Amino acid sequence: LGAHVDAPGRERARRRLFRFDPVLKRMSTVAERDGALWIDAKGAPEALVPLCTGLIGAGGAVRAFADAERGVVERLVDSLAGEGLRVLAVASRRLADDEEPPEQREDAERDLCLLGLVALLDPPRAEVPDAVARCHAAGIRIIIVTGDHGLTAAAIARRVGIAGPAPRIVTGAELEDTDDAGLAAMLRDHTELIFARSSPEAKLRIADALRAGGE
């Protein structure tokens, strides 16, 4: 877009940094810009969009984020993810002139204004489909465990031959609500599995369940 990125200047202007949290699936900063303090946030759309109460309207003015517009955003996220793209939401909030930089992230990451979505193409390497085919030929079962959106992972899985048109997609929230017996049954009963929006703890849990099942 032609924006100049001045990394040292950015660091000098930064007042707070709330690092990416793999459970919350978002991060934010507080920085001085245009004579004011701003919260800038990015993250998984399903994690960030619910924290947004405003949208940029005509002329750059902030207006209320209507429920119907939230549905449009959700459908757009699903559409982009279904094409195999990684999707991030970006949002901001200007602090009042007398407001100090928030000390806690929950005080920063609220009442945000949704700026838009960013779709990133991160294609698999050219040699992956052949490697996947060799695994299948050798009788090796492939399970995807990823932090990505389920539809993104499914599109990539189809592209490289890991899964067919309808793999079983398990979200991070669904996995949290599944006990160990349910997870074992899931791993046993579904040949094409994608665990999406997985936290590091979830990845370890899945690996332990596979070891316990002799996979």
Secondary structure, DSSP 8 states (H G I E B T S, - for coil): ------HHHHHHHEEEEEEEETTTTEEEEEEEETTEEEEEEEE-HHHHGGGEEEEE-GGG-EEE--HHHHHHHHHHHHHHHHTT-EEEEEEEEE--TT----SSHHHHSSSEEEEEEEEE-----TTHHHHHHHHHHTT----EE-SS-HHHHHHHHHHHTSS-SS-EEE-HHHHHTS-HHHHHHHHHH-SSEEE-S--HHHHHHHHHHHHHTT-
